[in-house]
Amino acid sequence: LGFRIAKGAQTSNWARDVLAPAQIQYAATDAWVGRELYLKLRPDGEVSCR
């Protein structure tokens, strides 16, 4: 996809009661990248809900 994701938050303490801003950003980016990869790898680019 042409970009890098910082992995520092990946190994931080995710069991804390309140997540750090870097953890929230990492989680949001991780979810977004998963969606982008899915859309890029689908031959037709269509998203189907079953």
C-alpha positions as CSV (number, residue, x, y, z in Angstrom):
1,L,0.0,0.0,0.0
2,G,3.0,2.2,0.1
3,F,3.3,3.3,3.7
4,R,4.8,2.1,7.0
5,I,3.0,1.6,10.3
6,A,4.8,2.3,13.6
7,K,4.8,-0.8,15.7
8,G,5.8,0.7,19.1
9,A,2.2,0.5,20.5
10,Q,1.9,-3.1,19.3
11,T,3.8,-4.4,22.3
12,S,2.5,-2.0,24.9
13,N,0.1,-2.8,27.7
14,W,-3.3,-3.3,26.2
15,A,-4.8,-4.4,29.5
16,R,-4.7,-0.9,31.0
17,D,-8.0,0.6,32.0
18,V,-7.3,3.6,29.7
19,L,-5.4,3.3,26.5
20,A,-2.8,5.7,25.5
21,P,-3.4,7.9,22.4
22,A,-0.7,6.0,20.5
23,Q,-2.5,2.7,21.2
24,I,-5.8,4.1,20.0
25,Q,-4.1,5.4,16.8
26,Y,-2.4,2.0,16.3
27,A,-5.7,0.1,16.7
28,A,-7.5,2.5,14.3
29,T,-4.8,2.3,11.7
30,D,-4.6,-1.5,12.0
31,A,-8.3,-1.8,11.3
32,W,-8.1,0.6,8.4
33,V,-5.1,-1.3,6.8
34,G,-7.0,-4.6,7.1
35,R,-9.9,-3.1,5.1
36,E,-7.6,-1.5,2.5
37,L,-5.8,-4.8,2.0
38,Y,-9.1,-6.6,1.6
39,L,-10.3,-4.1,-1.0
40,K,-7.0,-4.2,-2.9
41,L,-6.8,-8.0,-3.0
42,R,-10.4,-8.5,-4.2
43,P,-10.4,-8.8,-8.0
44,D,-13.6,-6.9,-8.5
45,G,-13.2,-4.4,-5.7
46,E,-16.8,-5.1,-4.5
47,V,-17.6,-5.7,-0.9
48,S,-20.3,-8.3,-0.2
49,C,-22.2,-8.7,3.0
50,R,-23.5,-12.1,3.8
